[in-house]
């Protein structure tokens, strides 16, 4: 066995209602005046107010930044940082989806150190401390609460990542009650996103290890067996709990065994068409797995029994096809568009998308099969 490292969150709290105990977690970290980062939608539906009220009852004085939007641009990060600095906050909390958590991670670094935002982009570029950080996901998908990465939009169609163990939070709080109001489409997209994290971690060319493998497999069991119920019975708390834990386990897996071509080909769809990240992953997933099958069928075969309801027999190639068919069935059952055409992608943009995908070499190097420009173009066309 090759040597490996495994990094994850310092403390994980799992339980419905646990978000109402954030004051306790804050006090353990010496935080009395946190910046709470969230988005306007969660404020509008009343999800954030009980969390704030619970902290205020414990004599904490949170400052709220509620202007996060999907694919957060640098301006949002800088505005949140300035608000926190002007109020002399002493910690950062995110209550929201991946975008809110990514913003909170970067803000905690900017307020806790002396670097500028432009200096953080890349792998291992954070060289200072950060403020205490608590992440509370409200979607079961990104796994951002347990990953050392934040993705920020840097231009009209471009994004950049900040990747450093410093971004791992002090505490991640999994409270499935916060996900009960999630719309079916969002539940579906984020759920498939989490499944992609598990699949790509399990087949990653680099840093795959026994711990990430175990987490990825357990995540797939939880996600594949609960996603339909969570989508169609949104108030089923048990299904929501299983989805949230599954997404977290998948996040821990891919934080240590990084994702690959599915994500690399998904990012241009988000950049050019503003397709939500989870849906972008879903749209290219089957075609990427078909492309990878010659190199990864032994590993895909091991995952087939976890995803496919009926017992899977036969060769590794046959089991791989059963896995792909099972994933296509899940995508259909949760009412996501199955093709790029149905998602509104222009057939004339295939070459442009392939060119942009090739810029994602930090992800493509993890893929079990090498991906050339011609390969990326063929995958997009197969997904169309």
Buried (B, 14 or more C-beta within 10 A) or exposed (E): EEEEEBEBBEEBBBEBEBBBBBBEBBEEBEBBBBBBBBBEBBBEEEBBEBBBEBBEEEEBEBBBBBBBBBBBBBEBBBBBBBBBEEBEBBBBBBBBBBBBBBBBBBBBBBBBBEBEBEBBBEEEBBEEEBBBBBBBBBBBBBBBBBBBBBBBBBEEBEBBBBBBEBBBBBBBBBBBBBBBBBEBBBBBBBBBBBBBBBBBBBBBBEBBBEBBBEBBBBBBBBBBBBBBBBBBEBEBEEBBBBBBBBBBBBBBBBBBBBBBBBBBBBBBBBBBBEBBBBBBBBBBBBBBBBBBBEBBBEBBBBBBBBBBEEEBEEEBBBBBBBBBBBBBBBBEEBEBBBEBEEBEBEEEBBEBBBEBBBEBEBBBBBBBBEBEEEBBBBBBEBBB
